[in-house]
Amino acid sequence: MVNTIITETTFFRRKLWVGAGLVFVALGIIGYVTPLMPGLVFFILASFCFAKGSRKFLRILLSNPHIGPQIMDWKRGKGMLLKTKIMAIAMVVLSMGYSAFYIVKQDWVKWCIGACAVLVVTLIILIKTKKKEEVYVRNN
């Protein structure tokens, strides 16, 4: 009886992890299409969820030639390309600056947006800068 409950709980949790991973993949795809929304962050979150829920989905995600190498660079601590950092900082400044100056009316919210922008830009700057694009060779 106890083993049945544990098995059902594990099965349910794995399905939740897979569901969350699929949601993050959808958000990542939207992020790559939408210029002001980051995509890679959601794919990294999806890889975390798939690692907990389904090795099959994790392999599919990591084998993608566009997303897989970026996720592996992040996991290995290799950092970001300089052009990626510049693009990320530009998007943060543009999107949050537009929100603070043209959309939001309350001053305290503008200050919060500004503080978040400074924090995010600082974090991006602190990430290790990768020297050049490395070529990955898969061993099958």
Sequence and secondary structure as in RCSB ss.txt:
>XXXX:A:sequence
MVNTIITETTFFRRKLWVGAGLVFVALGIIGYVTPLMPGLVFFILASFCFAKGSRKFLRILLSNPHIGPQIMDWK
RGKGMLLKTKIMAIAMVVLSMGYSAFYIVKQDWVKWCIGACAVLVVTLIILIKTKKKEEVYVRNN
>XXXX:A:secstr
 HHHHHHHHHHHHHHHHHHHHHHHHHHHHHHHHSTTS SHHHHHHHHHHHHHH HHHHHHHHT TTTHHHHHHHH
HT  EEHHHHHHHHHHHHHHHHHIIIII   HHHHHHHHHHHHHHHHHHHHS EESS        
